[in-house]
Amino acid sequence: MTVAVVILNWNGKALLEQFLPSVVQYSQGATVYVADNASTDDSVSYVSRAFPSVKIIENTENGGYAKGYNDALSLLSEDIFVLLNSDVEVTENWLEPILSEFKNDRKLVAAQPKILDYKNKSEFEYSGAAGGFIDKLAYPYCRGRIFSTIETDTGQYDDIFSIFWATGACLFITSHAFKQVNGFDEDFFAHQEEIDLCWRLHSLGGTIKYVGSSKIYHMGGATLGAANPQKTFYNFRNTLLALVKNVKGTHVWWLIFKRLLWDGLAGLQFLTQGKFRHFFAILRAHFSFYSLVPRFLDKRKKWASNTTYFQVSSIVWQYFFRSKKKYPDLE
C-alpha cells in the first residue's frame, strides 16, 4: 500500500518552517509532497533547499483548497492520499493505525485521526475533533465539538467509529475513491468541500471512520480564521449547495427554506453582537447560492441520493434550546 502525504500551500513559508519537520520525521514509508498554489513568497525554494526528500508540485494558480488538491492529486498514483493542512503537527506513529484500518476494512474509503488543538493540546480542535456529522439541515458538528463547546480529551473518544465526514485538515482517502467521485467540487472553492465529498462517498456505499489511536495537533484558522467574514460566507453558502446537490426528492426545497430561516436568525445574532461584516457575509452567501442553483441542479441529477445523512434532526435545537452540549448527550 503506497501512501502520499500531500500538503497544500499558498504563501505559507512560516507554517512550513514550523510544521513540515514533524511530517518529514514521522511519515516514514510515505512520500511527502508540497502542492504549491502559485505562491508569491519563497515557499517553494525553501522546501527544495531545506527538505530535499519532499517532492514539490507547482500548481499554475491559487484555485483554493478544492481545485488545488484536484490539480495536485491528478498527478499522483499512490494507493492512499493523506490531505494534510500546512498548520498541522503530526505525532509518532500517526499513519500506521489508519493504514491498518484500510487494510482490515475493504469498504473503508476515507478516515481521519484524532484532531487536537495545537495551542491547547489537551483539547479537541474545532475543525474535526473526533469525527464529523451533519444534521438534517446540514449544520456540521463533531464528537468532541458542537458549535463553540469544545471538549477536553480524556480518552472518551479513543475508539474506531463510523462517521459521516472526515475533516479536510487531515483526510485519508483511497485514490480510487477520490477519482471515482471526481474529487472535490471546485465550485465550493474552500470550506465544507470535504462534507460534500464524503456525502458522495457514502452515496456510492463507502465507509468513513475516525481512528482515535492516531492523533495530530492542528493550529486552525491559519488561512481563514473564525473572525474572517469570508469564512462565514463560504460556510453558509456551501452547506446550502451541498443540500441541493446531495438530497434526493422535492422535500429538499423545504429543507432549504428552513435552513435560510435559521441562517437569518444567525445573521440577526451577528447584528446584535455588532459583527456587521459577518451579517453581510450571510447575505452575500445567500445571493451567491441563488446564482449557483442552476449549475447545482445539473450536479443534482448525478449525485442526489437517498443516503441517510443525519442522526439528529436539528443540532441547533438540541444545543441552544435543550442544552445538549456533547455528542453522547444528543437525542
Beta strands, then each sheet from edge to edge (+ up, - down):
strand 1: 3-9
strand 2: 31-37
strand 3: 55-59
strand 4: 80-84
strand 5: 88-90
strand 6: 108-117
strand 7: 132-134
strand 8: 140-142
strand 9: 145-146
strand 10: 149-150
strand 11: 160-162
strand 12: 170-174
strand 13: 207-218
sheet 1: 3+ 2+ 1+ 4+ 12- 6+ 13+ 5-
sheet 2: 3+ 2+ 1+ 4+ 12- 6+ 13+ 11-
sheet 3: 7+ 8-
sheet 4: 9+ 10-
end
